[in-house]
Amino acid sequence: MTERRVARVLIDSPLPQLDRLFDYAVPAELAADVQPGVRVRVPLRSAGRILDAYVVELGDADPVDRPLSDLDAVVSSTRVLTPALYALARRAADRAAGSATDILRLAIPKRMVRAEKAWLAAGAPAPPVVDDPARAWADTLLAPYPALVECLDQRGRGALDAPPEPVGLQGGVTTGSWAALLAAAAVRTLASGHSAILVVPDHRDQAQLEAALAGRAPAEGIIRNDARQSSPARYSAFLRMLADAPCIVIGNRSSVYAPVHDPGLLAIWDDGDPLLAEPLSPGVHARDAALIRQELDGCAVVFAGHTRTSDVERLVGLGWVREVSSARRASPRIVLSATKEGESRGARVPSAAFAAAREALQTGPVLVQVARPGYAPVLICADCRAPARCPHCGGPLHAARRGAVPECAWCGRPATAWACPKCASVRVRMASSGSERTAEELGRAFPGIRVIVADGEHPVLTVDARPALVVSTRGAEPIAEGGYRAVVLLDGDRMLQAEDLRIGESCLRWWSNAAALARPGSPVHLVGVTGSVARALATWTQPAYARAELADRAPLRMPPTVRVAALEGSHLAVERALAALREAVPELDDEAILGPVDVRAGEPGIRGAAAESTCRALVRFDYAHGPRVTESLRGSVVADALRSRKSPGTRAPGVRTQNASAPYPRVPDARHTLRVRVDVPDLDL
């Protein structure tokens, strides 16, 4: 009996029922090009279509009488899917009850033919060489952190409390100490012949790392990987990662999947930043993907930050992650600023903070952090103090400048003839000050001083050492040359009022990151805030605050002490999934499942079957039950997708069907589509 080669492929499809390996016969004319990791095109008999796929492995010789479809074509002979990357994608998807192809879409960029041809013509790159001065610089910077060096050498897991102070680099460039420290760890890793991956939330942090690495590591060994790159540049960077030469990768959350050669270090900066939580299905956080990769690849993992999330602190408490802080503790000079006797209790800037800013402006820049951008983010009725809402959509009204016509923050319509529905007043009042109004007020208080606004609409990366008032929203603070001479943190009480389980952690992170921009010894005034969060900032004991948060959440079974999965869909689909889950994991009690509850009932613009309210349920489960819970939920998603495929007549007219593994939450779609999101980032859904 004759035999033929068989390729096991993963089809690039959003359908959950196709998230498995399929066997295809390899035609003789394609045998030379079909290798594990290459892109191919395959026929899908059930739909009569040709789909893209990846060859995961080549099977043993197979008898000819077994009915198999032939591969249609080889898209490219470049092996873009490495065995390690597939194993990582499979493990991460299984942990989140998702599809491996959804992970691979984040990790493998779209093929660019010209970039690929140029890369193949250039040949394999030579391993980058780190010179002796760069090695000495890295060793000197890492010397105060023996626990971090031990973590790098032993390929362990560490939580690094980064030093809260700016440092000067060659050429007068100023960056955070954390960036220089992670750059030194990456240079040391590269010098030992291994690759390093540095994952940061946004381009501001990426720019600091690039500045810290400039002149320390070979330029050909530093790879930038982020969404702001052009498609050819990103694909070229991906091909460089695949080469058998170590490198340093700097990028955003998807860089955690970078298929580098022999990874030795994977560092994540500020894992509490929401930008590191993947919004696309299956929603695997960069922190969780890093821990999975450390188990598979055996590289060192370091979670660095000025604060410590409760997620990392839980791992520290379990002994799974060790502390790798410096032997010498450094902290900013924090002042809990409040109004004094005789001052107006409504004063936004107390006299102590005002005096500190005035004195600091004689020698350099001063940072003022505010809660919101714009001029007047919130308007209220001037008579009854009721919130001013848009008469068309009910959205909040705001003003772009003093005397401007109020506009809706949701639909953008001007409220030219607004009247309060409660008291019929036509007058509005500014209830809060944004960055622009704060800059205007401080400009009048400090005449002759330049005022710089830094927010989403006015991005500023750096400021010089001349006196200036820098008014910035949280997270948009620029780096000052030599550090700020004073920092004033406003609107702290308003920030803490947000309805968010992690608002205390978030506020502590925002304030700590801003305080770390101050020059050593310069005052940092936190205005109008007391309590445990303020004490943690004042004493610079963020890990202790994270431990207290864990202790408070444990009796309530709130994350991260437990994992949480959210299910949404029709009542029948959710009930089926919950019944299957109870059968698969009998340890789940009644308190573990919250709901189902109705959602989206009566939403405007939705008619027919889709107008019937869907429902939502939350499942809380221990980490030990995770594999069984996610396996059961994934099976329910696949089963529901198959039922939807067999009964297309149940779909609501005019409503596009969307795949079951899409981001959560979703817009209303087919009534039989079950959506699951594991490790929900925010319970306020």
N, C-alpha and C positions, 0 to 999 in steps of 0.2 A: 504494500500500500504506500502511495506517495504521501509526502508530508509537505507542509507549508509553514512559513513564519507567521506568528501572531503578535500583534501589537495591542497592548492594553492602554486605552486612552481615556483621558478625562475630558468630557465635552464641555466647552465653554458656553454654558446656558444658564439663565437665571431660574429655570424650572427645578424645584427641589427634588423631583423624582429622577432627575438625570444626574444627581450628585453621587455618582459611583463610577467605577471603571468598567468600560465596555471593551469587548474583544473584537478586533477587526483583522482580517487577513491582509498580509502585506504582498501586493503584487510584485512580480519579479523585477519590473522596470523601476520600482521605487525602493527596492531592498537596500541599495547602497546608501540612500539618504535617510532612511528611517532609523533614527537612533533615539534613545531615551532623552526626553527634554525638548525635542523639536516640535515646531508647530505643524499641524497637518489639518486637512479638511476631510470630513467623513460624512457619509450619507446617513440620514436618520429615517429609517424605513417607516416608522409610524406617522411621520409628517411629510415625507417625501421632500425633504430639504437637505441642503449641504451646510454643515456647521463647522466652525473652527473647533479645534481640540488640541490637547497636548499629549504626546506619547509619554506615558509614565514609566513603562517598562516593556521589554520584549519577552513574550512568553516562550515556553518550550515549543518545539515543533508539534504541529497539530494535524490529525488525520484530515484528509480532504473532504470526507463525507460529512463533516460537521458544518451545518449551515452558518456561514459567516459572510458579512458584507466586506468588500474590499475598501481599503483606504482610497479616497478620491485623489488626493494630491498632497505633496509636501510643500508647505508654504515657504519655509526657510530651513536651511540645514543648520542654522545656529541653535545650539542647545540652550534655551533660555530657562527651562524648568529643571533645576538641579534636584537630585534626590533629597537633599537637606531642606530645600525650600518647599517641596511637596509635603514632606513629613511635617514641617512647621505649619503649613496651611491646613493640613488635615487635622492636626491636633487642635489648633486654634478654632477651627470651625466646629469640631465636635464639642469643644468646651462651651461654645456659645449656641449650640443647636442650629448651626447655619451650614452653608455650602462652602466647600473648599474653593470653588471657582470665584466666589465673591472675595475671598482673601487674595487670590492670585491677581484679580483685577487691580487691587491696590498695590501689589508688589511688582508686577510685570507691566511696564508701559506698552502702549501701542507701538507696533513695529513701524519703523521709519526706514524705507528701503535705501535711500541715499546714505543715511547715517550708518547703516549696517554695512554697506559696501565699502565706505570709507574706513570703517573700523577693521574689516577683514583685510583690506589692502595694506593697512598700516602694520599689521603683524602684532604679535603678543608684546605687551609692554615689559620692560625690565623692572625687577623689584626696586622700589625706591630705597635710597640709602640715607640714613639719618647721620649727620656729621657729629663729631665729638662735642662741639659747643652746645648743640641742641640737646644732646644726652645729658650734659652737665647741667644745663638749665632745668630740664625736667627733674633730674634727681634732687637739685637744690629746692625746687618748689614743693616736691613731694616729701622732703625730709621731715617736716613737722607732722606728717600723717603716716606713721609706720603701719597703722592698721589698714589704711588704704593700700599701701604697697603690698602688704601681706595678702589682701584680698585679690589684687591683680595677679600676684604670683601663684596663688592657690586656686585661681578661677572660682572665687566664692561670690557671695551675694552680700552687698553692703548698702547701708543707708548713711549718706554723707551729709552732715550739717555744714553747709558751705560758709566760709568766712564772709561776714557782712560788711564789705568795704570795697571801694573801687581801687584799682591799681593802674599805674602808668606803664605803658609799653614803649617800645622804640618808636621814634618819630613823633612823640608827644601824644600818642593815642591812649585814651583811657578806656578801660573795660572793667567788668566785674571780676573780683577775685575768683569767683566760681568758674568763669570762663578760662582764666589762666590755669586753674587747677585741673579742670577736665582736659584742657589742651595738653598739659604736661603728662597726664595719664595716657592720653592717646599717643603722644610722641614716644613715651616709654614702651608702649605696646608695639608700636610700629618698629621701633629699634630692635625688639626681640623677634621680629619676623612674623608678627601676627597682625590682623586687621582690627580696627577699632570703629565702632559706630556710635556717634553722638546724636541723640534725638532731643530736639528742642521744640517748644510750642510754636514759635513764629519767627519771622525774618529778623526781628530785633535781636533775639538771642542768637540766631545763626550768624548775624554780622559780628557779634562780640566774639564768638568762637573763631570765626575766620580771621579776625584781627589778632587774636591770641596765637593762632597757629602760623600767621604770616612770618616767614623767615626762620621758623623753628622746624617745620617739616617740609620735605620736598614738595614743590607745587604740583608735580605730576602724581603725587600720592594722595592729594586731598581731592575728594569728590563731593561736589554739592548735589543734593538731591531734594528738590522741593517742587511744589505745584506751580511756582512762578516761572519755572524754566520753560522754554519752548519745547515742543514735542521732540524735535531732533536732538536737542541738547540733553533732554532727560533720557532718551533712549541710548545716546552715546555714553552717558554716565552709567546707565544700567549695564551696558556691555563691558565697561571697564571693571565694574564690580565682579563680573563673571570670570575675569582673567585670573590666572594662577599667580597672582602677585598681590601682596598685602597692600592695604590702603586705609585711609581714614575717611569715613563717610559722615557728612554733616547734613542733617535734613530734618523734616517734620515727621509726624507720627508714622507715616507709611515706611519710613526708613528703617523701622525696627525689623522689617522683613528683607533688608538688603542682602543679596546672596554673595557676600564677600568671601574671599579666600581665607580659610583658617581664622575665624573670628576669635579674638582674645579678650575684647572688652566691648560691652554694650552699656552705655551710660545714658540715663534719662534725666533731663533737667526739669525740675518743677512739675512733677507728675500730677499735682493737683490742678493744673491749668486745664480748663474744659476743652481746649484745642487738642489735647492728647487723647480725648475720648472720641473714638471713631463714630461718626454719625451714620455711615453707610452700613448696610447689612454685612455681616451679622453683629457689628458693633463691638468688636474686641478692643478693649483699651490697650494702649501701647504698653502700659505697665504689665498687664497680664500676658501679652504676647512676648514681652522680654523674659518673663519668668519661664514660659514654655520653651523659649529658645535656649535659655541657659541650661535647662534639663537635657535638651537634645544635643546641643553643640558643645556644652561644657565650657562656655566662656564666662568671664567675670561679668556680673551685673551690678551696676551702681545706680542707686536712686539718690540724686543730689537735689538740694533745695535749701532755701532759707527757713522754710517750715517743713513739717513732716505731716503727710496725710495720715488719716486714721487707717487707711488701707495698708500703708507701709508699716505703721506702728503695730498693727495686728501681727504682721509677719515678724517684726522684731521681737514682740512678746512671745511668739511661738518658738523663737530661736532659728527660724528659717532664714532670716536676714540679720546680719550683725551690724552694730554701729561702728562706723569708721571715721569718727570725728577727730579733730585735732587735739593734741595734748594741751595746747594753750587755748583757752576759751576767750573769744572776742565777742563783744556786743556793742551796739550803738548806744548813744546817750539818749534814752527815751524819757520824755517829760509828759506826764498826764496833765494836760492843760485844761483848766476849767475857769469859769468866770469868778472873779473875786467879789468881795463884799462892796457894794456900791455900784457895780457894773450891771448893765442890763442883762437879765437872764437870757434874753433872746439874741445876745450878741453872737455873731457867727465866728468872729476871731477874737478870742480873749486878749486882754492887754499883755499877758506874758508872752503869748505866741506872736503878737504884733511887735512887741519890743525886740524879740529874738530875730524876727525877719528884718526889722529896720537895722539892727546892728550888723547882721550878716551881709546885708546888701552893700555895706561899705567895702567889702573885700571880694565878693563873688556872687554867684547865682544862688537863688533860693527856690526850692520846689514847693508848690502848693498843689496837693492832690484833692480832687473833688469827685463827687459820685457820678455825675452825668455830664454829657456834652451838651452843646447848644447854649441858648440864652436863657429861656425860661421853660424847662422841660415839663413843668406841671402848672396848669392854671386852675383856679378855683373861682367860684362866684364871689364877688366882692362883698355881697350882703349876707348870704346864708352860709358861706364857706363850703358849699357842696362842690364836688369835682366837676369841672367843665368838660362835658362830653360832646362828641360830634353828633348832630341831629340825624345824620345819614346812616352811620355805621356803629355809633356808640363808642368810638375810640376816644382816647384822651386828647385834649387840645393842648397845643404848645405855641409859644411865640418865638419867632426868629430874632427879634430885636425889640427894643422898647418902642411901644406905640404901634407895632405891626399888627396886622389882622391875624387873629388866631387861626392855626391850621391843625388839621387832624393828623396825628402821628400814624394812623393806620391807612386811611384812604387818601390823605394828602389834600383834601378839599378845604378851601378857606371857609371859615364860619363868619361870613360877613354880617349876617343878621341874627347872631346867636342870642338866645334868651334862656335864662335858667328855667328848667321845667318845674322847679319847686317854688321859687319866689317871683318868677317873671322878671328878675333883674337882668339888665343888659350889660352890666359892668363886670369885668373879670379882674382877678388879682393874681400876681405871680406868687406861687406857693413855694417855689424852690429856685435856686440859682444854678445854672449850668456853668460850663467852663468859660464861655464867652462873657456871660454877665459877671462872673467872678473876676475875670481879667479886667473888665471895665471898672468895677468897683475898686480893685486894688490899684489900678492905674491912677485913679483920682486920689487914693490915699498915699501913694508914693509918686508924686510928680517928678518927672525927669528920669525915671527908671524905665528902661525898656521892658515890655511885657510880651511874653511868648506863650501862645496857646498851642498845646499839644494834645490832640485827640484823634478820633477816627477820620475826621474831615481835614485835619491839619496835622499830618504825620511829621514828627520831628525826631530824628535819631540821636543827634548830639547837639550840645551847646558848648560855647567856649567859656573861659574862666572870667569873663567880664561880668559885672553886676547885672542881674536880670531877674525878673519874676517869671518863673516858668509855671503856668497853670495847666495842669494835666489831669486827664481822667485816669482812673485806675487801669494799670497795665500799659499805658501809653507814655510812661515817663521816659524822657530822653536821658542819655548819659551825659553828665557834666564833666568837663575837663578838670581833673583834680578833685572831683566830688562836690556836692552841694554844701554850701556853708551853713544851711539850715533847711529843714524839711517841716512843713506844716500839713497835717493830715486832717482835712475837713470832712464834714458830712458823715462821720463815722456812725452816729446814732441812726441816721437814715439808712445806711448800708445794712446795719444789723436787723432792720425791720423787715427785710425781704423774707417771703414765705419759702424757705428753702431749708432742707434738713442740714445741709453743709454750710449754711451761711456764716457760722462762726469760724469754720476752717477757712472759708474763702476770704473773709475780712482780714483774718490774721495773715494770710498769704499776701494779700494786696498791700497791707501796711508794712509787713516785713520786707517785701521786695523794694518798696519805696524807701524805707529806712536804710537799706543796704547801699543806697546811692549817695548817702551823706559821707562827707569826709570824716575820717576818724576824729572823734571828739566834738563834732558839730551837733547841735541839739536837734532832736526830732520830737515835735509837739503833736501828740494825739489829742484832738479837741473833743471834749464833751462825751467821752466814753469811759465807763467804769465796768467792773465785773471781771469775770475770769479771762475773757479775751484780752482786755486791757492789761491785766496783770501779767499774762503770758508774754505780751509784747514788751512791757516795761522791764521784766526780768529776763527776757530773751530765753524763755523755756518752752518753746513750741512743742517739743516731744512730750512734755508733761501735759500740755493741753490736749494733745491727741490721745494720750492714755486716758485722761478724764472723759473725753468724748466716747471712747470705746466702753468705758465702765457705765456710762449713762445709757448707751444704746443697747447693751447686752440684755437687760431685763425686758426691754421692749421688742427684742428681736428685729432690730433695724440694721441695715447695712452700714459698715462692712462686717458686722459680727455674724451675719448670715448672708446668703446670696438671694437675689430676688429676680424672678422671671415675670414678665408681663405678657398676657395673652389677650388678643383682641380679634373679634370676628362676630359672626352670627351666634345667637344663643345656642343653637344646636352644635355648631363647630366647637365652641368653647366648652360646652358641657361634655362633649365626646372626649376632648383632650384632657379635661380634668378627671373624667372617669378612668381613662387609660392610665393617667399619671398615678391615681390612687392605687390602681391595681399593680403597677410596676414598682411603686415605692410605698408599701403599706405603712412605713414609719411616719409618713406625713399625717399630722393630726388635723382636726378641723380648724385650729387657729393658724395653721400654716397657709391656708388658702383664704384670700380675701376677695369676696365677690362671688359670682359676677355681678356687675352693676351696669345699668344702661348708660350709654353715651351717645352723643350726636343725635338724639331724638329731636325731630323737627328742625333740623339744620336747613336754612334756606338754600334754594337752588338744587336740591336733591329730590327726585321724584321716583315714583314707582317702587320697585322692590328695595332699592337702596335707601328709600326714605324710612324703612323700618329700622328702628334703633338697633345698632350693634351693641355688644356688651364687652366688658373688660374685666379681667381677673388678675390678681397678683398672687404669686406663689413664693413663699419664703421657705428656704431649705438650707440645711447645713452643708458645709463644703464637702463632707464625706459622702453625701448623697448626690453630689453634682453629676457624676457620669451617668447614673441611672435616670436622673431627672431630665437631663438634656437629651439623652437617647430617646426617652419616651416622648418628649415634646417634638423632637425632630420627626419621629415617626408619625405623630399626629398631623404635622404640617404637610408631610408627603401624602398621607392618606386623604387629607382634605383637598389637596391640589388635584389628586386623581379623581375625586368625586366631582370637582368643579369642571374638569376636562370632559367628563362623561355627560354632564348635564348643562350644556351651554345655554339652553333656553331659559335658565333661571336668572340670567344676568339682567340687570336693569337696563332699559334702553338708554342709549346716550352716555353710559358710564363705561369708561375703558377699564378692562381687567388688568390688574397689576400683580406682579409675581409675589408669592407668599413670603419670600425672604427679603423683602425690601426694608428700607429704614423704618424705624418705629418712632412716633406714630405716623400713620399714613392718611392720605386724603381718602374720602369714601370711595369704595370701589365695589367689586363683585361681592355679593352678600355671602358667598361660600368660601371666601378667602380667609384663612386663619393666619394671623401674624403673631410671631413670637419674638420677644427681645429678652435676652438673659443678661443679668447684671445691669439693670436699669440705672442710668447715671443719676436720675432725679425721680423720686417717688411722686412728685407733684406733676402727674401726667395730665 
